[in-house]
């Protein structure tokens, strides 16, 4: 059984990719599987979520946000 066919495993609506090099560095934000833009701060992620009617109460909740390649404090390349 794959993850997508298992009904009890939830996928967060928000996915934040690993940090991309840039000036300043940024992370790609997806909502419901659609790329909606770039975030340079955690505030950008919250504003993007709000624009889609999503209220995030806990940025550390894996059912709310999936952070790839770091967490809410990771905004620079290594």
N, CA, C and O of each residue as an XYZ file, in Angstrom:
312
protein
N       0.844     -1.177      0.000
C       0.000      0.000      0.000
C       0.885      1.234      0.000
O       1.826      1.328      0.788
N       0.596      2.154     -0.855
C       1.406      3.375     -0.936
C       0.835      4.433     -0.013
O      -0.302      4.340      0.448
N       1.641      5.425      0.239
C       1.227      6.505      1.124
C      -0.014      7.217      0.611
O      -0.895      7.563      1.397
N      -0.096      7.440     -0.692
C      -1.225      8.180     -1.253
C      -2.522      7.391     -1.208
O      -3.598      7.988     -1.235
N      -2.453      6.059     -1.139
C      -3.670      5.269     -1.107
C      -4.105      4.927      0.310
O      -5.121      4.259      0.499
N      -3.367      5.367      1.286
C      -3.699      5.096      2.674
C      -4.505      6.272      3.226
O      -3.958      7.361      3.399
N      -5.791      6.073      3.505
C      -6.646      7.196      3.871
C      -6.340      7.834      5.222
O      -6.733      8.979      5.448
N      -5.655      7.139      6.127
C      -5.419      7.717      7.448
C      -4.134      8.535      7.540
O      -3.859      9.119      8.589
N      -3.354      8.591      6.491
C      -2.143      9.413      6.488
C      -2.488     10.754      5.845
O      -2.862     10.823      4.674
N      -2.356     11.809      6.634
C      -2.692     13.130      6.097
C      -1.474     13.783      5.465
O      -0.344     13.599      5.919
N      -1.718     14.526      4.443
C      -0.677     15.317      3.795
C      -0.947     16.775      4.154
O      -2.070     17.252      3.995
N       0.063     17.480      4.633
C      -0.173     18.895      4.942
C      -0.493     19.671      3.672
O       0.005     19.347      2.594
N      -1.310     20.677      3.805
C      -1.666     21.506      2.650
C      -0.505     22.382      2.213
O      -0.439     22.791      1.053
N       0.417     22.675      3.132
C       1.530     23.581      2.854
C       2.831     22.797      2.840
O       3.114     22.018      3.750
N       3.619     23.015      1.790
C       4.947     22.398      1.673
C       5.939     23.505      1.366
O       5.736     24.301      0.449
N       7.018     23.549      2.146
C       8.058     24.559      1.959
C       9.344     23.827      1.586
O       9.858     23.026      2.367
N       9.860     24.107      0.386
C      11.037     23.397     -0.128
C      12.313     23.835      0.574
O      12.322     24.764      1.382
N      13.391     23.133      0.238
C      14.699     23.495      0.811
C      15.127     24.867      0.286
O      14.593     25.354     -0.710
N      16.076     25.469      0.955
C      16.553     26.811      0.608
C      17.229     26.783     -0.760
O      18.054     25.916     -1.049
N      16.858     27.752     -1.588
C      17.437     27.928     -2.918
C      18.414     29.104     -2.872
O      18.142     30.108     -2.213
N      19.548     28.986     -3.567
C      20.490     30.102     -3.570
C      19.890     31.309     -4.278
O      19.192     31.171     -5.282
N      20.160     32.450     -3.761
C      19.683     33.697     -4.341
C      20.150     34.845     -3.477
O      20.845     34.646     -2.481
N      19.776     36.012     -3.850
C      20.150     37.193     -3.070
C      18.896     38.010     -2.789
O      18.569     38.905     -3.568
N      18.194     37.734     -1.717
C      18.493     36.777     -0.660
C      18.024     35.364     -1.015
O      17.248     35.187     -1.954
N      18.493     34.357     -0.267
C      18.032     32.989     -0.493
C      16.520     32.904     -0.273
O      15.938     33.746      0.411
N      15.895     31.889     -0.854
C      14.438     31.760     -0.738
C      14.043     30.299     -0.726
O      14.855     29.417     -1.009
N      12.788     30.053     -0.395
C      12.224     28.713     -0.411
C      10.929     28.762     -1.218
O      10.162     29.720     -1.118
N      10.695     27.725     -2.016
C       9.473     27.630     -2.811
C       8.354     27.134     -1.896
O       8.546     26.206     -1.111
N       7.191     27.760     -2.007
C       6.034     27.374     -1.206
C       4.978     26.771     -2.122
O       4.636     27.338     -3.160
N       4.469     25.613     -1.721
C       3.375     24.958     -2.423
C       2.179     24.875     -1.477
O       2.327     24.623     -0.281
N       1.013     25.088     -2.033
C      -0.225     24.890     -1.279
C      -1.111     23.986     -2.113
O      -1.363     24.245     -3.290
N      -1.580     22.920     -1.480
C      -2.409     21.918     -2.150
C      -1.748     21.404     -3.425
O      -2.423     21.149     -4.422
N      -0.403     21.252     -3.387
C       0.333     20.707     -4.511
C       0.643     21.685     -5.627
O       1.236     21.302     -6.635
N       0.256     22.932     -5.466
C       0.494     23.951     -6.491
C       1.534     24.954     -6.001
O       1.420     25.479     -4.893
N       2.543     25.220     -6.823
C       3.537     26.229     -6.469
C       2.849     27.589     -6.475
O       2.248     27.995     -7.470
N       2.949     28.284     -5.344
C       2.279     29.591     -5.250
C       3.269     30.743     -5.142
O       2.878     31.904     -5.267
N       4.551     30.439     -4.911
C       5.519     31.524     -4.865
C       6.740     31.203     -4.034
O       6.994     30.054     -3.672
N       7.486     32.251     -3.745
C       8.724     32.145     -2.984
C       8.534     32.777     -1.614
O       7.777     33.734     -1.450
N       9.238     32.222     -0.635
C       9.244     32.794      0.711
C      10.683     33.078      1.097
O      11.576     32.265      0.857
N      10.894     34.227      1.691
C      12.223     34.585      2.180
C      12.270     34.606      3.701
O      13.340     34.688      4.304
N      11.079     34.530      4.316
C      10.960     34.497      5.772
C       9.760     33.639      6.145
O       8.920     33.323      5.301
N       9.691     33.274      7.390
C       8.542     32.501      7.875
C       7.252     33.321      7.755
O       6.171     32.763      7.570
N       7.372     34.626      7.862
C       6.202     35.498      7.698
C       5.623     35.361      6.297
O       4.404     35.383      6.129
N       6.481     35.220      5.289
C       6.009     35.014      3.913
C       5.172     33.741      3.807
O       4.164     33.713      3.101
N       5.591     32.693      4.508
C       4.850     31.434      4.490
C       3.464     31.642      5.114
O       2.458     31.192      4.565
N       3.419     32.314      6.246
C       2.145     32.576      6.914
C       1.229     33.454      6.071
O       0.019     33.227      6.029
N       1.793     34.452      5.402
C       0.987     35.328      4.541
C       0.442     34.569      3.336
O      -0.697     34.793      2.926
N       1.244     33.675      2.767
C       0.777     32.854      1.642
C      -0.362     31.945      2.087
O      -1.363     31.802      1.386
N      -0.203     31.337      3.248
C      -1.253     30.474      3.779
C      -2.543     31.262      3.993
O      -3.626     30.805      3.628
N      -2.422     32.435      4.581
C      -3.598     33.269      4.832
C      -4.294     33.664      3.536
O      -5.522     33.737      3.488
N      -3.521     33.920      2.488
C      -4.105     34.287      1.195
C      -4.955     33.156      0.621
O      -5.852     33.396     -0.187
N      -4.668     31.917      1.045
C      -5.432     30.763      0.601
C      -6.448     30.317      1.656
O      -7.028     29.236      1.558
N      -6.652     31.168      2.666
C      -7.644     30.870      3.692
C      -7.204     29.839      4.711
O      -8.035     29.220      5.375
N      -5.894     29.651      4.839
C      -5.364     28.664      5.781
C      -4.779     29.398      6.982
O      -3.923     30.270      6.833
N      -5.245     29.041      8.158
C      -4.678     29.577      9.382
C      -3.752     28.524      9.965
O      -4.171     27.395     10.222
N      -2.509     28.888     10.170
C      -1.523     27.967     10.737
C      -1.334     28.342     12.198
O      -0.884     29.443     12.515
N      -1.684     27.415     13.085
C      -1.547     27.663     14.519
C      -0.198     27.209     15.056
O       0.297     27.745     16.048
N       0.401     26.207     14.388
C       1.664     25.660     14.868
C       2.539     25.309     13.665
O       2.273     24.329     12.970
N       3.560     26.089     13.422
C       4.463     25.852     12.287
C       5.287     24.585     12.449
O       5.889     24.117     11.483
N       5.327     24.022     13.646
C       6.065     22.789     13.891
C       5.185     21.548     13.744
O       5.675     20.427     13.877
N       3.905     21.733     13.475
C       2.977     20.617     13.322
C       3.133     20.025     11.926
O       2.817     20.693     10.942
N       3.616     18.778     11.816
C       3.818     18.182     10.493
C       2.510     17.951      9.733
O       2.542     17.721      8.524
N       1.379     18.007     10.403
C       0.092     17.911      9.717
C      -0.322     19.251      9.109
O      -1.249     19.307      8.301
N       0.360     20.326      9.495
C       0.040     21.662      8.982
C       1.021     22.098      7.893
O       0.613     22.590      6.841
N       2.323     21.912      8.155
C       3.359     22.375      7.222
C       4.433     21.302      7.096
O       4.884     20.745      8.097
N       4.836     21.018      5.875
C       5.968     20.121      5.653
C       7.159     20.967      5.248
O       7.147     21.611      4.199
N       8.186     20.961      6.081
C       9.424     21.692      5.831
C      10.424     20.721      5.230
O      10.729     19.702      5.849
N      10.937     21.004      4.056
C      11.889     20.131      3.372
C      13.271     20.779      3.455
O      13.442     21.942      3.088
N      14.245     20.024      3.934
C      15.612     20.533      3.979
C      15.857     21.553      5.072
O      16.709     22.430      4.926
N      15.132     21.447      6.143
C      15.296     22.369      7.262
C      13.963     22.631      7.922
O      12.959     22.001      7.593
N      13.960     23.555      8.843
C      12.730     23.882      9.547
C      12.401     25.362      9.373
O      12.943     26.026      8.489
N      11.527     25.861     10.203
C      11.088     27.258     10.073
C      12.221     28.261     10.323
O      12.088     29.441      9.999
N      13.322     27.798     10.890
C      14.467     28.684     11.157
C      15.531     28.617     10.056
O      16.521     29.345     10.122
N      15.350     27.771      9.064
C      16.349     27.555      8.017
C      16.049     28.437      6.818
O      15.128     28.152      6.052
N      16.817     29.506      6.647
C      16.583     30.450      5.552
C      17.854     30.816      4.797
O      17.848     31.735      3.978
N      18.944     30.102      5.067
C      20.183     30.330      4.335
C      20.724     28.991      3.852
O      20.447     27.949      4.446
N      21.499     29.027      2.768
C      22.149     27.808      2.298
C      23.331     27.514      3.203
O      23.876     28.419      3.834
N      23.717     26.284      3.267
C      24.815     25.907      4.173
C      26.154     26.082      3.565
O      27.166     25.806      4.208
